[in-house]
Amino acid sequence: MKMFTLAKPAAGIIGALALVGTISLAGAQQPREGERPQPRLADLMQGAQVGHIKLWYAGKAGNWGLATYETKQLKTRLEDAAQLYQSLPVNDVTTMAKPIQAVSAAIAAKDVREFARAYDELTAGCNSCHQSVKLGFVHLRTPSSNPFSDQNFAPGKK
């Protein structure tokens, strides 16, 4: 079994994510009494990006339970974004349903090869959405180094 090690660039990614998270919390609007704070769209998308990375490593390791969980989390974040930010093009959000379903089907079949194909389709969908809202500079790809060295992606004991 191949073990992943934390590369220096990955350590920088973790530091940057922590900094962005801190800045995002500092700039959040204060909710009125009795209201829940609304997450910023950037925070939802950064959470989706983290889930996108973790989904890849879970599927690659054949940890179908974790892959299922990360897929559900990703779907929920996209649904939250569509509901909370109605200015998002509905077509962009709804077109993500097909790639997410393809990932879910590959996970249910426990098919690593099909998972990789569906994951590429999902990533292309993310990038297409970013292009349509003039954020094409936010370009996702299949991760090449694991920034989550503190998590074991191998399936756990039953």
SEDRENFI-884249 format. One line per 10 residues: their letters; for each residue z negated, x negated, y negated of C-alpha. Coordinates in steps of 0.02 Angstrom, whole numbers, plus 32768, in hexadecimal, padded with zeros to 4 digits. Each point is the difference from the previous one (the first is absolute). Example, Ala and Ser with C-alpha at 12.3 -4.5 7.8 and 13.67 -1.06 7.14 Angstrom:
2
AS) 7E7A/7D99/80E1 | 8021/7FBB/7F54
***
This chain:
158
MKMFTLAKPA) 8000/8000/8000 | 8032/7FBB/7F58 | 7F74/7FF2/7F80 | 8024/800E/7F47 | 7FB0/7F8A/7F85 | 7FE3/801D/7F48 | 807F/7F9C/7F9F | 7FDC/7FCA/7F4E | 8081/807B/7FB8 | 7FAA/808C/8060
AGIIGALALV) 7F59/7FCF/7FB5 | 8051/800D/7F55 | 803E/80AF/802B | 7F50/8037/802E | 7FBD/7FBA/7F5D | 8088/8056/7F9C | 7FDF/80A6/8057 | 7F46/7FF0/7FD9 | 8026/7FD9/7F4A | 807C/8090/7FEF
GTISLAGAQQ) 7F82/8076/8050 | 7F7B/7FC9/7F85 | 8073/8015/7F6B | 803A/80AB/8040 | 7F4E/803E/800F | 7FD5/7FC1/7F53 | 8093/805C/7FB3 | 7FE5/80A6/805A | 7FDD/809A/7F99 | 7F51/8046/8007
PREGERPQPR) 7FFF/80AB/8054 | 7FAF/8095/7FAE | 7F5D/803C/8049 | 801E/804E/80AA | 80B1/7FBA/8010 | 803B/7F7D/807B | 8058/7F6D/7FB0 | 80BC/8002/8019 | 803F/7F5D/804C | 8085/7FA7/7F9E
LADLMQGAQV) 80AD/8002/804D | 7FFE/7F41/8006 | 7F5D/8006/8064 | 804B/807B/807D | 809B/7F94/8013 | 7F9B/7F5F/8014 | 7F9C/8057/8088 | 80A4/8034/8050 | 803E/7F4D/7FF9 | 7F63/7FC2/8057
GHIKLWYAGK) 8018/8086/8084 | 80B7/7FCD/8012 | 7FC9/7F4E/8028 | 7F76/8036/8079 | 8077/807A/8055 | 8077/7F6F/8025 | 7F7B/7F93/804F | 7FB7/8091/8065 | 80AA/8030/8046 | 8031/7F4C/8021
AGNWGLATYE) 7F5F/7FE8/8063 | 8017/80A4/805E | 7F60/8048/7FB8 | 8044/80B2/8001 | 7F5B/804E/7FCC | 7FF8/7F97/7F62 | 80BA/8019/7FE1 | 7FE8/80BC/800B | 7F6E/7FF7/7F87 | 805F/7F96/7F82
TKQLKTRLED) 8098/8073/800A | 7F91/8097/7FDA | 7FAF/7FA4/7F6F | 80AA/7FCF/7FB9 | 8040/80B2/800F | 7F64/8043/7FAB | 8011/7F86/7F6E | 80B5/8033/7FE6 | 7FD2/80B8/8007 | 7F72/7FE2/7F83
AAQLYQSLPV) 8079/7FA5/7F8C | 807C/8091/8009 | 7F78/8081/7FDF | 7FA6/7FA3/7F75 | 8099/7FBA/7FA9 | 807C/808D/7FF8 | 8074/7F97/7F94 | 8030/7F9E/809C | 80AC/8034/803F | 7FD8/8079/808D
NDVTTMAKPI) 8098/7FC7/8061 | 7FBD/7F4E/8006 | 7F5A/8038/8049 | 8049/807C/807C | 8081/7F83/8041 | 7F6F/7F95/803C | 7FD5/8086/8081 | 808E/7FCB/8074 | 7FD4/7F46/8007 | 7F47/8029/8017
QAVSAAIAAK) 802D/8076/808F | 806B/7F77/804E | 7F6E/7F86/7FF7 | 7F8D/8084/804B | 807B/8021/808E | 800E/7F46/8028 | 7F42/7FF3/8001 | 7FF1/8097/8074 | 8080/7FAF/8075 | 7FA5/7F59/7FF3
DVREFARAYD) 80A9/7FB0/7FE2 | 7FF0/7F5D/7F9F | 80BC/7FEC/7FE8 | 8016/80B2/7FBE | 7F64/7FE9/7F95 | 804F/7F68/7FAB | 80A2/8062/7FE0 | 7FA0/8096/7FBA | 7F92/7F8D/7F97 | 809D/7FB5/7FB2
ELTAGCNSCH) 803C/80B1/7FD9 | 7F57/8027/7FB1 | 8008/7F62/7F96 | 80B1/802B/7FC8 | 7FC2/80AC/7FCD | 7F75/7FB4/7F97 | 807C/7F8D/7FAA | 807B/808F/7FE2 | 7F77/8064/7FAB | 7FCF/7F6A/7F95
QSVKLGFVHL) 80B7/7FEB/7FCC | 8010/80B7/7FD0 | 7F6C/7FF7/7F88 | 803F/7F5E/7FB4 | 7F7C/7F95/8057 | 8078/7FA1/8070 | 7FA0/7F61/7FDB | 7F7B/8048/8076 | 805F/7FD0/809F | 7FA6/800A/80A6
RTPSSNPFSD) 802E/7FA3/809F | 7FBA/7FE0/80AC | 7F64/7F95/7FEB | 8012/7F49/802F | 7F4B/7FCA/7FEF | 7F65/8065/8028 | 7F8A/8011/7F6B | 7F83/805D/806F | 7FC0/7F6F/8068 | 7F57/8056/800C
QNFAPGKK) 804A/808F/8067 | 8030/7FF2/80B6 | 809F/8063/8018 | 8000/7FF5/80BD | 7FD3/80A3/8057 | 7F45/8013/8017 | 7FA6/801F/80A2 | 7FF9/80B4/8039
***
